[in-house]
Amino acid sequence: MSTLPIEYIRMSRMFREVVEGKEIVSFEVPTHKFFARNEIPYLSMVLDYDVRKLENMISDMKYGRVVVEKMWAIRLDSELFRENKKVLLPDLGSNHIDGNIESVENGHVINIDVNGIKSLVRVAVFDRQSFKEVIIIRRPPLPALVRYAAFI
């Protein structure tokens, strides 16, 4: 009896939200293990990989080749075990994006402005001994934190 391989990249629901009087398009981020298709551009941007190549590498995880592992995605304005609020990130393809890069010890931080909203999302990459740690931080409203380990 055979089993079907697990698909790690999935389509997720899209949302329109108003932040500081401006409308942005966001997507729902799965809480762990699985990736929304719209998350891949975030990872591609900070890991310096082509989007298609990174998608293929993540899809190969169904054969046991772990490349990027999502540790967790949590909303910072909810109680961890009592509430299950959706983690939303702005879609990089549907919004006007601008930003800048800051150097920090053992890595760098990218501040992303979305539709004129300054530093709505920050993406930090830290070089560890055997992997790169990627952290995506979304500021209020709907503050969230997403953490990955990239073995690239």
N, C-alpha and C positions, 0 to 999 in steps of 0.2 A: 504494500500500500504506500503510495507516494503522497507527499504533501507539497503544496504550492509554496514557492519561495516568498518571503516577506518583502513587500515593497516599502522601502523606507522613505521615499519622497511621495508626498500626497498633495492633492489639491486641497485648499482650505477656503473657508468662507471669507468673503470680502465685506468690509463695513465702510460706511461714510460717517465720519465724525467731525464735530466742530471743536477746534482747539484755538483759543484766543481769537475767536470770531472768524477763523478761516477754516474752510472745509478741506479735509485730507482723506485720502483713501487708505485704509489699513487692512491688514489680514490677520487672521487668528493663528497663533503659534501653538503647535501641540506641546503639551507640558514636558514630555521626555521621549527619548528614543527616536521618534519619527520627526521628519522635517516637512515643513510646508514648502511648496515649490518656490514661493516668494522669499524664503530665507536664504536660498542659494546665492543670490546676488550680494547679500551682506557678507557671507563667508568668502565668496570669490573676490570681493573688493579688498578684504584685509589679508587674505592668504596669498594674493597675487596669482590666482589661477583663473583660467578661462571658465566661464559658467558651465558650458557643456561638458568640459573635461571633469569638473568637480561633480556635476550631476552623475556622470558615469561612474566616477570613483565611489560616490555614496551609494549608488545602485548596486555596485559590486559587493556591498556589505552583506547582501543576501547569501553570498558564497563564503562568508567568513573573513573578508578583507576589510578590517575596520580602518577607516581613514579619518573621519570626523565623527566624534561621538557627542551627542547632546546630553549634557548632564542633567539640566533642569531648566524650566521656564516658570517663573512665578510672578504673580502680581504683588507688589509691595504694600498695597492698601487693603489686603485681605488677611484674615487669620489663616495660618497655614493649613490646619487640618479641618477647620470648620466650614470655610467658604471655598468655593471653586470658581473664581472669577477668571474670565478669559484674558489671556495675554495678547495684546494687539501691538503690532509694529507697522509703521507706515510703509506702504509699498513703494519701492525705489523706482519702479517703472511707470507708475500712475501719477506721481507727484513731481513738482519742481524741486530738485535737490541741489543743494550747494553745501560747501563745508570746508573745513581746514584740518590740518594734521598737526598734532603736538607730539614732540618726543618726550618720553619718560624713561625712567630707568628700566632696562630690559625689555623695551617695547615702544609702542606708540599708541596714541589715542586719536580717533577721528571724530570730530564734532560735525554732525549732519544737521543742516538747516532744511526744514521741510515747508514748502510753500511760504517762505518768509518767516517762519517761526524759528527763532534762533536756538540752536543746540537742543532740539527736541529729542534727538537720539545721539548717544555717544557709543562708539565701538572701540573697545580697548583690546590690544593684542600684546601678550607677554610671552617672551621666549623662556621656556622652562628647559630642564636638562634633556628630556627626551620627547617633548611635544610643545605645541603652542597653545596657550590658553586664550580663548576668545570670549569676551564678555560684552554683551549688548545691554545698554542701560537706556530705558525710556523714562523721561522725567514726567512729572504730573502735568495734566491729569492722566489718570490710568498708568501710574508708575509701574514699571516692570523690569525684571532682570532675567537675562537668558545667558547660560554659560555652556561653553563647548570645550572639548579637548580635541585638538587637531594633530594627528600623527603624520605630519607632512614635513 
